[in-house]
Amino acid sequence: GRHSRSAVSAASLPLGVAVEIEGIFEVQ
């Protein structure tokens, strides 16, 4: 859950894309 929220917040930033993708892998 925390990883999902972090990814959504980081998505607002250019580098957030990489963070979001990495977060998804951690969840799975």
PDB file of N, CA, C, O and CB in Angstrom:
ATOM      1  N   GLY A   1       0.837  -1.211   0.000  1.00  0.00           N
ATOM      2  CA  GLY A   1       0.000   0.000   0.000  1.00  0.00           C
ATOM      3  C   GLY A   1       0.862   1.247   0.000  1.00  0.00           C
ATOM      4  O   GLY A   1       0.622   2.178  -0.768  1.00  0.00           O
ATOM      5  N   ARG A   2       1.860   1.262   0.858  1.00  0.00           N
ATOM      6  CA  ARG A   2       2.730   2.446   0.931  1.00  0.00           C
ATOM      7  C   ARG A   2       3.468   2.647  -0.386  1.00  0.00           C
ATOM      8  O   ARG A   2       3.636   3.781  -0.832  1.00  0.00           O
ATOM      9  CB  ARG A   2       3.741   2.311   2.091  1.00  0.00           C
ATOM     10  N   HIS A   3       3.909   1.564  -1.010  1.00  0.00           N
ATOM     11  CA  HIS A   3       4.628   1.672  -2.275  1.00  0.00           C
ATOM     12  C   HIS A   3       3.717   2.282  -3.335  1.00  0.00           C
ATOM     13  O   HIS A   3       4.166   3.089  -4.149  1.00  0.00           O
ATOM     14  CB  HIS A   3       5.148   0.289  -2.733  1.00  0.00           C
ATOM     15  N   SER A   4       2.446   1.904  -3.331  1.00  0.00           N
ATOM     16  CA  SER A   4       1.510   2.437  -4.318  1.00  0.00           C
ATOM     17  C   SER A   4       1.373   3.942  -4.161  1.00  0.00           C
ATOM     18  O   SER A   4       1.440   4.681  -5.143  1.00  0.00           O
ATOM     19  CB  SER A   4       0.138   1.761  -4.187  1.00  0.00           C
ATOM     20  N   ARG A   5       1.181   4.400  -2.920  1.00  0.00           N
ATOM     21  CA  ARG A   5       1.024   5.836  -2.682  1.00  0.00           C
ATOM     22  C   ARG A   5       2.287   6.587  -3.091  1.00  0.00           C
ATOM     23  O   ARG A   5       2.205   7.656  -3.697  1.00  0.00           O
ATOM     24  CB  ARG A   5       0.698   6.109  -1.201  1.00  0.00           C
ATOM     25  N   SER A   6       3.445   6.039  -2.767  1.00  0.00           N
ATOM     26  CA  SER A   6       4.716   6.686  -3.105  1.00  0.00           C
ATOM     27  C   SER A   6       4.836   6.815  -4.619  1.00  0.00           C
ATOM     28  O   SER A   6       5.286   7.845  -5.120  1.00  0.00           O
ATOM     29  CB  SER A   6       5.918   5.888  -2.529  1.00  0.00           C
ATOM     30  N   ALA A   7       4.440   5.784  -5.342  1.00  0.00           N
ATOM     31  CA  ALA A   7       4.536   5.806  -6.797  1.00  0.00           C
ATOM     32  C   ALA A   7       3.627   6.879  -7.373  1.00  0.00           C
ATOM     33  O   ALA A   7       4.017   7.607  -8.286  1.00  0.00           O
ATOM     34  CB  ALA A   7       4.180   4.434  -7.382  1.00  0.00           C
ATOM     35  N   VAL A   8       2.412   6.977  -6.840  1.00  0.00           N
ATOM     36  CA  VAL A   8       1.459   7.968  -7.342  1.00  0.00           C
ATOM     37  C   VAL A   8       1.995   9.376  -7.113  1.00  0.00           C
ATOM     38  O   VAL A   8       1.915  10.224  -8.002  1.00  0.00           O
ATOM     39  CB  VAL A   8       0.084   7.799  -6.659  1.00  0.00           C
ATOM     40  N   SER A   9       2.539   9.627  -5.931  1.00  0.00           N
ATOM     41  CA  SER A   9       3.075  10.954  -5.623  1.00  0.00           C
ATOM     42  C   SER A   9       4.284  11.257  -6.492  1.00  0.00           C
ATOM     43  O   SER A   9       4.423  12.370  -6.999  1.00  0.00           O
ATOM     44  CB  SER A   9       3.452  11.054  -4.138  1.00  0.00           C
ATOM     45  N   ALA A  10       5.155  10.279  -6.666  1.00  0.00           N
ATOM     46  CA  ALA A  10       6.368  10.471  -7.459  1.00  0.00           C
ATOM     47  C   ALA A  10       6.026  10.621  -8.938  1.00  0.00           C
ATOM     48  O   ALA A  10       6.799  11.211  -9.693  1.00  0.00           O
ATOM     49  CB  ALA A  10       7.337   9.297  -7.254  1.00  0.00           C
ATOM     50  N   ALA A  11       4.880  10.095  -9.359  1.00  0.00           N
ATOM     51  CA  ALA A  11       4.489  10.162 -10.767  1.00  0.00           C
ATOM     52  C   ALA A  11       4.388  11.613 -11.231  1.00  0.00           C
ATOM     53  O   ALA A  11       4.487  11.887 -12.427  1.00  0.00           O
ATOM     54  CB  ALA A  11       3.148   9.438 -10.990  1.00  0.00           C
ATOM     55  N   SER A  12       4.194  12.541 -10.303  1.00  0.00           N
ATOM     56  CA  SER A  12       4.088  13.954 -10.653  1.00  0.00           C
ATOM     57  C   SER A  12       5.427  14.497 -11.137  1.00  0.00           C
ATOM     58  O   SER A  12       5.482  15.504 -11.843  1.00  0.00           O
ATOM     59  CB  SER A  12       3.593  14.766  -9.453  1.00  0.00           C
ATOM     60  N   LEU A  13       6.506  13.820 -10.752  1.00  0.00           N
ATOM     61  CA  LEU A  13       7.845  14.267 -11.154  1.00  0.00           C
ATOM     62  C   LEU A  13       8.338  13.448 -12.346  1.00  0.00           C
ATOM     63  O   LEU A  13       7.906  12.310 -12.534  1.00  0.00           O
ATOM     64  CB  LEU A  13       8.841  14.150  -9.971  1.00  0.00           C
ATOM     65  N   PRO A  14       9.240  14.017 -13.153  1.00  0.00           N
ATOM     66  CA  PRO A  14       9.784  13.301 -14.323  1.00  0.00           C
ATOM     67  C   PRO A  14      10.389  11.959 -13.932  1.00  0.00           C
ATOM     68  O   PRO A  14      10.159  10.948 -14.595  1.00  0.00           O
ATOM     69  CB  PRO A  14      10.843  14.156 -15.026  1.00  0.00           C
ATOM     70  N   LEU A  15      11.162  11.956 -12.854  1.00  0.00           N
ATOM     71  CA  LEU A  15      11.793  10.712 -12.411  1.00  0.00           C
ATOM     72  C   LEU A  15      10.770   9.791 -11.758  1.00  0.00           C
ATOM     73  O   LEU A  15      11.060   8.624 -11.497  1.00  0.00           O
ATOM     74  CB  LEU A  15      12.940  11.007 -11.433  1.00  0.00           C
ATOM     75  N   GLY A  16       9.587  10.307 -11.497  1.00  0.00           N
ATOM     76  CA  GLY A  16       8.552   9.510 -10.851  1.00  0.00           C
ATOM     77  C   GLY A  16       8.175   8.291 -11.674  1.00  0.00           C
ATOM     78  O   GLY A  16       7.745   7.273 -11.132  1.00  0.00           O
ATOM     79  N   VAL A  17       8.339   8.399 -12.984  1.00  0.00           N
ATOM     80  CA  VAL A  17       7.981   7.277 -13.856  1.00  0.00           C
ATOM     81  C   VAL A  17       8.793   6.040 -13.490  1.00  0.00           C
ATOM     82  O   VAL A  17       8.241   4.949 -13.346  1.00  0.00           O
ATOM     83  CB  VAL A  17       8.207   7.645 -15.338  1.00  0.00           C
ATOM     84  N   ALA A  18      10.096   6.211 -13.342  1.00  0.00           N
ATOM     85  CA  ALA A  18      10.958   5.081 -13.001  1.00  0.00           C
ATOM     86  C   ALA A  18      10.603   4.555 -11.613  1.00  0.00           C
ATOM     87  O   ALA A  18      10.583   3.345 -11.387  1.00  0.00           O
ATOM     88  CB  ALA A  18      12.450   5.490 -13.059  1.00  0.00           C
ATOM     89  N   VAL A  19      10.324   5.470 -10.687  1.00  0.00           N
ATOM     90  CA  VAL A  19       9.978   5.073  -9.322  1.00  0.00           C
ATOM     91  C   VAL A  19       8.676   4.291  -9.321  1.00  0.00           C
ATOM     92  O   VAL A  19       8.544   3.293  -8.612  1.00  0.00           O
ATOM     93  CB  VAL A  19       9.864   6.306  -8.404  1.00  0.00           C
ATOM     94  N   GLU A  20       7.713   4.745 -10.116  1.00  0.00           N
ATOM     95  CA  GLU A  20       6.422   4.069 -10.166  1.00  0.00           C
ATOM     96  C   GLU A  20       6.592   2.648 -10.704  1.00  0.00           C
ATOM     97  O   GLU A  20       6.036   1.700 -10.151  1.00  0.00           O
ATOM     98  CB  GLU A  20       5.426   4.861 -11.040  1.00  0.00           C
ATOM     99  N   ILE A  21       7.357   2.508 -11.774  1.00  0.00           N
ATOM    100  CA  ILE A  21       7.586   1.184 -12.362  1.00  0.00           C
ATOM    101  C   ILE A  21       8.270   0.268 -11.347  1.00  0.00           C
ATOM    102  O   ILE A  21       7.887  -0.891 -11.186  1.00  0.00           O
ATOM    103  CB  ILE A  21       8.443   1.296 -13.651  1.00  0.00           C
ATOM    104  N   GLU A  22       9.277   0.798 -10.671  1.00  0.00           N
ATOM    105  CA  GLU A  22      10.010  -0.002  -9.683  1.00  0.00           C
ATOM    106  C   GLU A  22       9.067  -0.415  -8.557  1.00  0.00           C
ATOM    107  O   GLU A  22       9.134  -1.544  -8.072  1.00  0.00           O
ATOM    108  CB  GLU A  22      11.224   0.792  -9.115  1.00  0.00           C
ATOM    109  N   GLY A  23       8.189   0.496  -8.141  1.00  0.00           N
ATOM    110  CA  GLY A  23       7.248   0.202  -7.072  1.00  0.00           C
ATOM    111  C   GLY A  23       6.302  -0.917  -7.461  1.00  0.00           C
ATOM    112  O   GLY A  23       5.964  -1.768  -6.638  1.00  0.00           O
ATOM    113  N   ILE A  24       5.875  -0.917  -8.720  1.00  0.00           N
ATOM    114  CA  ILE A  24       4.961  -1.959  -9.188  1.00  0.00           C
ATOM    115  C   ILE A  24       5.636  -3.327  -9.079  1.00  0.00           C
ATOM    116  O   ILE A  24       5.009  -4.298  -8.657  1.00  0.00           O
ATOM    117  CB  ILE A  24       4.515  -1.685 -10.652  1.00  0.00           C
ATOM    118  N   PHE A  25       6.899  -3.403  -9.456  1.00  0.00           N
ATOM    119  CA  PHE A  25       7.610  -4.676  -9.378  1.00  0.00           C
ATOM    120  C   PHE A  25       7.706  -5.149  -7.934  1.00  0.00           C
ATOM    121  O   PHE A  25       7.590  -6.344  -7.663  1.00  0.00           O
ATOM    122  CB  PHE A  25       9.012  -4.549  -9.989  1.00  0.00           C
ATOM    123  N   GLU A  26       7.913  -4.227  -7.015  1.00  0.00           N
ATOM    124  CA  GLU A  26       8.018  -4.601  -5.602  1.00  0.00           C
ATOM    125  C   GLU A  26       6.692  -5.167  -5.106  1.00  0.00           C
ATOM    126  O   GLU A  26       6.674  -6.124  -4.332  1.00  0.00           O
ATOM    127  CB  GLU A  26       8.437  -3.385  -4.742  1.00  0.00           C
ATOM    128  N   VAL A  27       5.587  -4.582  -5.548  1.00  0.00           N
ATOM    129  CA  VAL A  27       4.272  -5.051  -5.116  1.00  0.00           C
ATOM    130  C   VAL A  27       4.034  -6.471  -5.620  1.00  0.00           C
ATOM    131  O   VAL A  27       3.551  -7.330  -4.883  1.00  0.00           O
ATOM    132  CB  VAL A  27       3.159  -4.104  -5.621  1.00  0.00           C
ATOM    133  N   GLN A  28       4.379  -6.705  -6.884  1.00  0.00           N
ATOM    134  CA  GLN A  28       4.149  -8.034  -7.452  1.00  0.00           C
ATOM    135  C   GLN A  28       5.177  -9.010  -6.902  1.00  0.00           C
ATOM    136  O   GLN A  28       5.159 -10.189  -7.256  1.00  0.00           O
ATOM    137  CB  GLN A  28       4.213  -7.994  -8.998  1.00  0.00           C
TER     138      GLN A  28
END
